[in-house]
Amino acid sequence: MSNTQRLPQWRCTVPVPLDSKVLRAVEQKIASCESCTPDTAEVPFDFLLDCLTGCDPETTDYVLPEPVHCPRCGVAVRAGYWRWSDSADEGRTVFILPGTLITLKDE
């Protein structure tokens, strides 16, 4: 097997800036977060963003101009992201910071 066959396929993300209006709409759909209701929060915050924006979850990296807060406890809710890191010793590795888990309001 050649070197090119063993290399993983790198994915590029597209930064999607969100405005305050979208963030307020997002906050209104959140009932709680993993900080205040760890037993019931199971929806990734990014999933809610993907649903509201229609963006592809595989390639989207959300840019929030201000924090979104959990309406129940006030903790900042974060979107997840991943970044590539290049190292002479370890090669190319990925760093993943998962987004906050939330509970959606019943509608």
N, C-alpha and C positions, 0 to 999 in steps of 0.2 A: 504494500500500500504506500503510495507516495505521500509526501508532506501535505500537499494540497487536499488530499482526500481526508486527512485526519483533522484538519482545521475546522473548528465550529463555524457555522454561519452567523456572522454578527448582524444584529438588527439595529437599525437606526431609529431613534425616536424623533417625533415631531413635537416641538414645544407648542402648547396650545394655551395662550394667555386667556384668562377669564376675567371678566369685569365684576365690579361690586354688585351689580344687579343680579347676575347669575349666582354669585355667592350667597346673596340673601335668599334667593329662591331655593338653593340647596339647603341652607340652614333650616328652612321651614319644613323640609321633608324629613329631618332627623328627629327622632324621639329621644335617643340616648346614645351613648358611646361605650366602648369597652372599658373605659375608666370607671364609669358609674354603674354600668350593668354588664359586668363581664360574662355572666351566664346566658345573656340573651343577644348580645351584639355579635352578629355573624355575617353582616354584609360589608364588604370592603367599601370604604368611602369612594374609591375610584370607580366602583361599579355605578354608584349614583351619578357621579360626574359623567361617565360614559353614556348613561341613559339620557341625561338631560342635554348633553351636547351632541350626541350621535356620533362621537368619535370612536375610532378603532382602539380597543383596549390593548392590542398588541403593540401599537406604535405610538401611543399618545403619552406625553409627559406634560402634566398640567402645571401651569404657572399661576399661582394665586397671589394677587397683589396685596392681600391682607389675610389674616387668619380667619378660618371658619371655626365657630365655637359650638360646642354641644349645648343645646338649650337647657338641658337638665342640670349639668354640673359646671358648665363654663370652660371646660378644658378645650384647648385648641385641637381641632381635628386636622390631621395631615393627609395629604395625598401621598401615595407611594411613588417611588422612583427607583431607577437602576442606573448605575454609571459604570463605565468600563475603566479599568485601571491597567496601565502598562508598566511592567517591571522587567528589568534586565534579568533578574533572578527567577521570577515566577511566570513570566510571560504575560499574556493578557487574561485578566480575571474580571469578574463582574461583582459589583457591590450592590446589594438589594436592600432598600429600606422599605418595608411594607407599610401601606397606608393604615390608618386607624379603622378598626371595625366599628360599625354603627348598627343601630336598630332603626328601621324606618317607621314613620308614623303610619297608622292604619288609615287608608283612604277609602 
